[in-house]
Amino acid sequence: MPARIRTLADRALPHGWADLLRQIVLFCGAYWLYRLVRGLVDGRLNDAYANAHHIVAFEQNLHAFFEPHVQAFAEAHHVLVDFASWAYVNSHFVITTLTLAWIYLRRNERFYFVRNMFMVSMGIALVLYFLFPTAPPRFLPDLGFRDSVADFTGVKPESGAENLLFNPYAAVPSMHVCFALMLAFPMARMVRRRWAAVLWRLYPLVITWVVLATANHWWTDAALGALTAAVSAGFAAGFFARVRPDAWAWDRATATAGA
């Protein structure tokens, strides 16, 4: 029976176990670096709060400090705030992981382009998290914000349980928005159903609303998350795809022919 299972698995995996393990190691390595930066930032709480107030001042100068109103509207409608909190907890890891797995197994020829985008974006984010640690809105109750995710899950920030998965001072850029964009545009091009493509195109807008409604990001963070996604896509297409067009280009056949 184990031999039969291995045979079925080998048939299901596009490039065998070794390639799958390589991809897992890459993403786990990126997460390990994330945890390392998390530890380095822990002692810079004053910087994180000061940077948050800088963002508030920036948005107020633009007359665009609307995050409290977004959260207030969501909290006035119980279903909305619960949906936003659930989506915040699940989208970043569950939806992202399942979608990447689907691309790897079902559209493997596109996976490596998407993977390279993720690697570049996480590298950019790690640098910014270290250089510009920023407290999220939920840590500033004096401005009218509440931690709706903590209320929804029952896990309070002071418990330390959230530190297993989240860096509480990694607000700039918003990787929820960045990841959503880097999945949505490729998926909209890959899915065969028009309704599915429409839903994927709406996905980044929903996630942007989610991070604001839960007071986990400023709109400035969301904008920088979108910029990070754009830079990562450009780097994946303009550098990696040219280095290995037969393996890392979005359209391998076209890239190879052009090379």
Phi, psi and omega per residue, in radians:
M1 nan -0.812 3.098
P2 -0.992 -0.681 -3.138
A3 -1.128 -0.690 3.120
R4 -1.142 -0.706 3.114
I5 -1.105 -0.749 3.122
R6 -1.089 -0.680 3.132
T7 -1.135 -0.764 3.112
L8 -1.120 -0.693 3.128
A9 -1.138 -0.724 3.128
D10 -1.078 -0.624 3.115
R11 -1.240 -0.585 -3.102
A12 -1.342 -0.532 -3.097
L13 -1.454 2.208 -3.061
P14 -1.033 -0.658 -3.088
H15 -2.282 0.420 3.076
G16 1.443 3.118 -3.059
W17 -1.175 -0.620 -3.073
A18 -1.077 -0.752 -3.139
D19 -1.195 -0.710 3.107
L20 -1.066 -0.773 3.128
L21 -1.088 -0.652 3.128
R22 -1.068 -0.742 -3.131
Q23 -1.179 -0.701 3.122
I24 -1.103 -0.744 3.132
V25 -1.098 -0.697 3.130
L26 -1.059 -0.842 -3.114
F27 -1.226 -0.653 3.097
C28 -1.172 -0.629 3.085
G29 -1.112 -0.716 3.096
A30 -1.101 -0.687 3.120
Y31 -1.168 -0.649 3.107
W32 -1.092 -0.735 3.082
L33 -1.104 -0.654 3.089
Y34 -1.035 -0.780 3.136
R35 -1.149 -0.623 3.113
L36 -1.095 -0.803 3.107
V37 -1.118 -0.637 3.092
R38 -0.969 -0.759 3.140
G39 -1.194 -0.657 -3.137
L40 -1.181 -0.504 -3.078
V41 -1.471 -0.354 -3.059
D42 -0.932 -0.613 -3.095
G43 -1.522 0.168 -3.078
R44 -2.096 0.789 -3.093
L45 -1.133 -0.655 3.132
N46 -1.081 -0.700 3.091
D47 -1.112 -0.715 -3.098
A48 -1.099 -0.740 3.141
Y49 -1.286 -0.640 3.097
A50 -1.107 -0.723 3.130
N51 -1.156 -0.618 3.075
A52 -1.081 -0.742 3.133
H53 -1.207 -0.526 3.046
H54 -1.102 -0.717 3.133
I55 -1.149 -0.745 3.109
V56 -1.031 -0.800 3.138
A57 -1.090 -0.709 3.115
F58 -1.058 -0.821 -3.120
E59 -1.198 -0.650 3.112
Q60 -1.139 -0.649 3.099
N61 -1.123 -0.494 3.087
L62 -1.518 -0.017 -3.040
H63 0.989 0.702 -3.094
A64 -2.321 0.586 3.091
F65 -1.597 1.388 -3.021
F66 -1.913 0.025 -3.096
E67 -1.005 -0.693 3.112
P68 -1.061 -0.599 -3.137
H69 -1.235 -0.626 3.105
V70 -1.112 -0.806 -3.136
Q71 -1.194 -0.682 3.141
A72 -1.061 -0.715 3.115
F73 -1.109 -0.771 -3.135
A74 -1.113 -0.729 -3.091
E75 -1.274 -0.332 3.061
A76 -1.295 -0.228 3.128
H77 -2.200 1.808 -3.001
H78 -0.929 -0.729 -3.103
V79 -1.108 -0.699 -3.107
L80 -1.142 -0.802 -3.082
V81 -1.220 -0.602 3.075
D82 -1.178 -0.721 3.095
F83 -1.106 -0.767 -3.136
A84 -1.075 -0.753 -3.137
S85 -1.149 -0.751 3.104
W86 -1.093 -0.764 -3.117
A87 -1.158 -0.644 3.133
Y88 -1.106 -0.756 -3.107
V89 -1.195 -0.696 -2.984
N90 -1.646 -0.518 -3.008
S91 -1.158 -0.716 -2.989
H92 -1.167 -0.614 -3.085
F93 -1.906 -0.912 -3.047
V94 -1.177 -0.992 -3.099
I95 -1.122 -0.736 3.141
T96 -1.091 -0.825 -3.113
T97 -1.118 -0.800 -3.131
L98 -1.137 -0.659 -3.141
T99 -1.203 -0.754 3.087
L100 -1.075 -0.681 3.103
A101 -1.112 -0.711 3.131
W102 -1.123 -0.761 3.125
I103 -1.092 -0.738 -3.121
Y104 -1.090 -0.745 -3.062
L105 -1.456 -0.621 -3.006
R106 -1.855 -0.442 3.131
R107 -2.335 0.954 -2.988
N108 -1.039 -0.533 -3.132
E109 -1.138 -0.320 3.101
R110 -1.719 -0.252 -2.983
F111 -1.061 -0.743 -2.979
Y112 -1.225 -0.530 3.022
F113 -1.143 -0.807 3.124
V114 -1.118 -0.756 3.116
R115 -1.019 -0.761 -3.132
N116 -1.113 -0.644 3.039
M117 -1.031 -0.787 -3.119
F118 -1.111 -0.727 -3.133
M119 -1.106 -0.764 3.136
V120 -1.129 -0.800 -3.089
S121 -1.110 -0.690 3.134
M122 -1.204 -0.576 3.054
G123 -1.122 -0.789 3.098
I124 -1.060 -0.792 -3.106
A125 -1.091 -0.728 -3.129
L126 -1.076 -0.702 3.113
V127 -1.116 -0.801 -3.120
L128 -1.189 -0.640 3.104
Y129 -1.074 -0.641 -3.136
F130 -1.318 -0.741 -3.080
L131 -1.362 -0.528 -3.022
F132 -2.398 1.110 3.091
P133 -1.083 2.395 -3.032
T134 -2.443 2.263 3.058
A135 -1.266 2.430 3.109
P136 -1.346 2.900 -3.141
P137 -0.954 -0.627 -3.067
R138 -1.075 -0.301 3.119
F139 -1.569 0.102 -3.139
L140 -2.147 1.207 -3.114
P141 -1.106 -0.370 3.138
D142 -1.169 -0.292 3.087
L143 -1.683 0.121 3.078
G144 1.677 0.195 -3.108
F145 -1.623 2.624 3.058
R146 -2.244 2.682 3.107
D147 -1.547 1.496 -3.059
S148 -1.194 -0.521 3.117
V149 -1.175 -0.734 3.087
A150 -1.095 -0.695 3.094
D151 -1.113 -0.653 -3.087
F152 -1.289 -0.743 -3.053
T153 -1.575 -0.381 -3.068
G154 1.427 0.072 3.118
V155 -1.705 1.966 -3.089
K156 -1.547 2.575 -3.122
P157 -0.982 -0.638 -3.080
E158 -1.241 -0.213 -3.138
S159 -1.262 -0.421 -3.125
G160 1.467 -0.139 -3.098
A161 -1.150 -0.578 -3.112
E162 -1.170 -0.369 -3.101
N163 -1.186 -0.231 3.088
L164 -1.139 -0.519 -3.069
L165 -2.165 -0.410 -2.980
F166 -2.105 2.529 2.913
N167 -1.697 1.886 -3.036
P168 -1.160 -0.255 -3.131
Y169 -1.935 0.363 3.116
A170 -1.778 1.133 -3.104
A171 -1.565 -0.477 -3.045
V172 -2.035 1.996 -0.007
P173 -1.536 3.011 3.068
S174 -1.396 1.908 3.128
M175 -1.377 -0.305 2.980
H176 -1.035 -0.834 -3.138
V177 -1.210 -0.736 3.139
C178 -1.051 -0.878 3.140
F179 -1.078 -0.710 -3.131
A180 -1.039 -0.743 3.137
L181 -1.200 -0.711 -3.092
M182 -1.248 -0.316 3.018
L183 -1.624 -0.695 -2.989
A184 -1.131 -0.827 -3.074
F185 -1.185 -0.781 3.040
P186 -1.087 -0.755 -3.111
M187 -1.134 -0.657 3.113
A188 -1.073 -0.513 3.118
R189 -1.465 -0.402 -3.046
M190 -1.644 -0.584 -3.087
V191 -1.207 2.642 -3.060
R192 -1.641 -0.375 -3.108
R193 -1.554 2.328 -3.109
R194 -1.125 -0.694 -3.136
W195 -1.099 -0.623 3.116
A196 -1.173 -0.683 3.106
A197 -1.111 -0.689 3.120
V198 -1.117 -0.770 3.135
L199 -1.087 -0.711 3.128
W200 -1.158 -0.626 3.113
R201 -1.192 -0.490 3.109
L202 -1.428 -0.359 -3.041
Y203 -0.951 -0.842 3.130
P204 -1.072 -0.603 3.108
L205 -1.147 -0.719 3.118
V206 -1.109 -0.782 -3.116
I207 -1.159 -0.630 3.076
T208 -1.062 -0.782 3.084
W209 -1.097 -0.691 -3.115
V210 -1.061 -0.822 -3.081
V211 -1.195 -0.478 3.076
L212 -1.379 -0.749 -3.089
A213 -1.159 -0.479 3.126
T214 -1.620 0.023 3.136
A215 1.065 0.635 3.088
N216 -1.750 -0.226 3.119
H217 -2.620 2.683 2.958
W218 -1.504 2.776 3.123
W219 -1.148 -0.444 3.058
T220 -1.079 -0.704 3.095
D221 -1.075 -0.740 -3.139
A222 -1.095 -0.741 3.121
A223 -1.106 -0.720 3.111
L224 -1.221 -0.518 3.036
G225 -1.133 -0.729 3.089
A226 -1.127 -0.697 3.103
L227 -1.131 -0.695 3.095
T228 -1.069 -0.727 3.104
A229 -1.096 -0.730 -3.128
A230 -1.141 -0.770 3.119
V231 -1.108 -0.718 -3.134
S232 -1.127 -0.722 3.103
A233 -1.118 -0.741 3.120
G234 -1.106 -0.683 3.131
F235 -1.204 -0.691 3.125
A236 -1.117 -0.667 -3.124
A237 -1.447 -0.652 -3.026
G238 -1.553 -0.338 3.142
F239 -2.063 -1.134 -3.061
F240 -1.045 -0.747 -3.116
A241 -1.139 -0.463 3.100
R242 -1.449 -0.516 3.109
V243 -1.198 -0.785 3.135
R244 -2.352 1.309 -3.092
P245 -1.085 -0.482 -3.118
D246 -1.323 -0.260 -3.079
A247 -2.157 -0.558 -2.963
W248 -1.984 -0.062 3.114
A249 -1.341 2.659 3.076
W250 -1.097 -0.855 3.082
D251 -1.933 1.682 -3.022
R252 -1.099 -0.721 -3.080
A253 -1.084 -0.811 -3.136
T254 -1.147 -0.745 -3.119
A255 -1.133 -0.723 -3.133
T256 -1.168 -0.699 3.126
A257 -1.122 -0.654 3.141
G258 -1.281 -0.434 3.132
A259 -1.343 nan nan
